[in-house]
Amino acid sequence: MGLTKRRFSKARTASRRAHFRVQPVTLVECPQCHARMVPHRVCPTCGYYAGRQVIEVKAPEEKPSP
């Protein structure tokens, strides 16, 4: 592998890494149940996508309190 002749400056390195930041997750409202969900995915709350039910969603099990 080749070696560089000169060291890269901190400014050049920082400008290259300027786009490596973490992007916030985009969320939209489900048209069926109005829960927040990732766009173009099946809603994890109700199981609907594009106006039809795609998956069967079970109700969360309640744990008995001691």
N, C-alpha and C positions, 0 to 999 in steps of 0.2 A: 504494500500500500504506500502511496506517495506521502511525503511529508511537506508541510507548508514552509515557505521560505521565511515568512514573517508571521508574528503573532497577531491574531485578530484583536482589535480594540474592544473595550467593553461596550462602547456605543454601537458598534456594528453587530455584536452578539445580541445586545438588547433589542435592537431594531428587528433582527431576524426572529426573535422570540416574542415579539409584540402580539402575535396572533395565537399564541399557545395557551391563552387564559381559558379558564373553565366558563362555558356559556350556561346561563340559567335555563332550566328545562321549560319548554313551551307547553302551556296547559290551556285547553279550551273547555267550554262547558258542553257536557253531553246533552244533546237535544231531547233525549228520552227522560233521563232522571235528574238532569241539571247538576250532576257531580262534576268535579274537575277531572279531566283525563288527558292523556297524550293524544295529539291529533293523528288521524289515520290508523287508529288501533281500536280493538274491541274495548268497550267500556268495562273496567273491572268490577264496577258496582252492579250494573244491571245486565251486562252481557250482550248489549245491542251494538250493531254496526250497520250503518247505511240504512237505518229504518227497519231492520229485521233482527230477530234474536238469533245470535250465532252460537253462543255457548250458554249452558245452563249454570247459573250461579247459585251456590248453596248459601243459605243464611249462616252467619257466623255462630259457632257454638258458644253458649254461655257456660262459663266455668262455675261450678257450685262454690259458694263462699263458705269457709269453715265456721 
